[in-house]
Amino acid sequence: MRFFPELQRQTEAARQGLLSAPIIQGCLRGEVSLPSYVAFLTQAYYHVRHTVPLLQACRAALPAHHAWLREPLDEYVEEEQGHDEWILDDIRACGGDAEAVRRGAPDHAAEVMVAYAYDTIARGNPLGFFGMVHVLEGTSVALALMAADQIQQHLALPDGGFSYLRSHGMLDREHTAHFELLMDRIEDPADQAAIVHAARAFYRLYGDVFRGLPLPQVERARELAA
């Protein structure tokens, strides 16, 4: 039996939990604000800047019988280089203080998500890190392009404020197809269980990042506009 469809099936409830976050549902209805978007970009920066170090840590921790995963991880590293700088560019384009973000620290939820990723690699099964890849890339494909369109349409922001969402959304379409092929080569039940366990955890942790963002003050804005 192919593992990737099973991974999707076993994590569907956790995925729906993430998608139910109020700020995500509001965005899909067109309820957006500049402070909420900049807050999202800020927390994205704090976890995306760890993507390459985490990929490298996972590669270094792979057992010998998973040496075949080193080349795909190297490709991921090459493709993910500089994505944190994309986010800072977007923050600047939206009028935010990118250098303050660079010098700042993540909110608790983003900090815990990143810490859990490092801990999974160092203390658990390093293949569990693919649970994080599944969550972040799968969520990007589902939401990134739609969210970018909604936010830009309602806030009249420049194209330069969406390099992360739009470029990442397009890239992750390709990544997801590649990821599916990789996961279907994972046959050990213990490895599969580690990936499923981690994916469920990352859906919850990433959902906490969204639940910690400031909600747009939609009703107040409507009152002021009336």
ABEGO torsion letter per residue (X at the ends): XBAAAAAAAAAAAAAAAAAABAAAAAAAAGBBBAAAAAAAAAAAAAAAAAAAAAAAAAAAABBAAAAAAAAAAAAAAAAABGAAAAAAAAAAAAGBBAAAAAABBBBAAAAAAAAAAAAAAAABBAAAAAAAAAAAAAAAAAAAAAAAAAAAAAAGBBAAAAAAAAAAAAAAAAAAAAAAAAAAABABAAAAAAAAAAAAAAAAAAAAAAAABBBBBAAAAAAAAX
